[in-house]
Amino acid sequence: MADYTDETRVDEPRTDVRRDVRRDEVVRRDSLTGLDWTALILTIVGGLNWGLIGIFDFNLVAAIFGSMSILSRIIYALVGLSALYLAFVSPTFCKKTTTRAGTASRMPR
């Protein structure tokens, strides 16, 4: 049997990091980081707020924190920064998939 020292073997699953021999790059296989979750939650909250504005003409952030108060402006800025972060990082979320044999392959486009 071949020696797979740099690749994850089927009988020895690893969930941390493995090396893709063909591309010589590290592929992370663990869950999202805290920053990723925070950005996702803030972006979802912002999207729901825009949905409420568009459908019901109701701004939830302004109703809770006041219309353009310093706190509501901070919330809006954080939602915008989260959207920018996700715009740059989201392609890496789905960049690679792992097949059953443990080799990395590109997702179909």
Secondary structure per residue as TSV (DSSP state, phi and psi in degrees):
chain	resnum	aa	ss	phi	psi
A	1	M	-	360.0	142.7
A	2	A	-	-70.0	153.7
A	3	D	-	-89.7	117.1
A	4	Y	-	-107.7	66.6
A	5	T	S	-74.6	-28.4
A	6	D	S	-100.0	-3.6
A	7	E	S	-120.9	150.8
A	8	T	-	-71.7	131.3
A	9	R	B	-92.3	155.2
A	10	V	T	-63.4	-40.1
A	11	D	T	-81.3	-8.2
A	12	E	B	-127.1	74.6
A	13	P	-	-69.4	138.6
A	14	R	-	-121.7	145.3
A	15	T	S	-114.4	2.1
A	16	D	S	-90.9	-84.8
A	17	V	E	-139.9	142.7
A	18	R	E	-135.5	161.5
A	19	R	E	-105.3	130.4
A	20	D	E	-86.7	111.8
A	21	V	T	-64.7	-38.1
A	22	R	T	-65.5	-37.6
A	23	R	T	-107.0	-8.3
A	24	D	T	52.9	48.0
A	25	E	E	-133.7	151.8
A	26	V	E	-83.6	131.4
A	27	V	E	-114.4	119.7
A	28	R	E	-81.8	136.9
A	29	R	-	-120.2	13.5
A	30	D	S	-94.9	-178.3
A	31	S	-	-76.1	179.3
A	32	L	-	-67.0	151.2
A	33	T	-	-80.7	171.7
A	34	G	H	-62.2	-38.1
A	35	L	H	-65.7	-39.5
A	36	D	H	-61.7	-46.2
A	37	W	H	-63.1	-42.3
A	38	T	H	-61.7	-45.5
A	39	A	H	-63.6	-41.1
A	40	L	H	-62.4	-45.4
A	41	I	H	-64.8	-45.3
A	42	L	H	-63.9	-38.5
A	43	T	H	-69.3	-37.8
A	44	I	H	-65.4	-43.2
A	45	V	H	-60.4	-43.3
A	46	G	H	-63.5	-40.5
A	47	G	H	-65.5	-41.3
A	48	L	H	-64.8	-38.2
A	49	N	H	-63.5	-43.4
A	50	W	H	-66.0	-33.6
A	51	G	H	-64.1	-42.2
A	52	L	H	-64.1	-38.6
A	53	I	H	-65.3	-44.8
A	54	G	H	-70.1	-38.6
A	55	I	H	-88.1	-45.6
A	56	F	H	-112.5	1.0
A	57	D	-	54.0	43.8
A	58	F	-	-128.7	118.3
A	59	N	-	-96.6	104.7
A	60	L	H	-65.1	-41.2
A	61	V	H	-63.9	-43.3
A	62	A	H	-67.0	-34.9
A	63	A	H	-67.4	-36.0
A	64	I	H	-83.1	-45.6
A	65	F	H	-106.8	-2.3
A	66	G	-	96.6	148.2
A	67	S	T	-69.6	113.5
A	68	M	T	53.7	35.4
A	69	S	-	-72.2	170.7
A	70	I	H	-63.2	-36.2
A	71	L	H	-69.4	-41.1
A	72	S	H	-68.1	-34.3
A	73	R	H	-66.9	-35.9
A	74	I	H	-64.7	-42.6
A	75	I	H	-60.6	-46.3
A	76	Y	H	-62.2	-41.0
A	77	A	H	-65.4	-41.5
A	78	L	H	-65.6	-38.4
A	79	V	H	-64.7	-42.2
A	80	G	H	-64.5	-42.8
A	81	L	H	-65.3	-36.3
A	82	S	H	-64.3	-41.3
A	83	A	H	-64.2	-41.3
A	84	L	H	-63.4	-43.1
A	85	Y	H	-59.4	-46.7
A	86	L	H	-67.3	-32.4
A	87	A	H	-63.5	-34.5
A	88	F	H	-88.3	-30.3
A	89	V	H	-95.5	-26.6
A	90	S	H	-59.3	-32.7
A	91	P	H	-61.3	-27.0
A	92	T	H	-78.5	-18.5
A	93	F	H	-63.9	-39.2
A	94	C	S	-115.0	18.5
A	95	K	S	-64.6	-41.8
A	96	K	E	-131.9	150.4
A	97	T	E	-122.2	159.5
A	98	T	E	-112.1	125.8
A	99	T	-	-82.4	173.7
A	100	R	T	-62.9	-31.1
A	101	A	T	-75.8	-7.8
A	102	G	S	91.5	7.2
A	103	T	-	-98.6	149.6
A	104	A	E	-86.9	142.4
A	105	S	E	-140.0	153.9
A	106	R	E	-74.9	144.8
A	107	M	-	-75.0	147.4
A	108	P	-	-66.9	146.2
A	109	R	-	-103.8	360.0
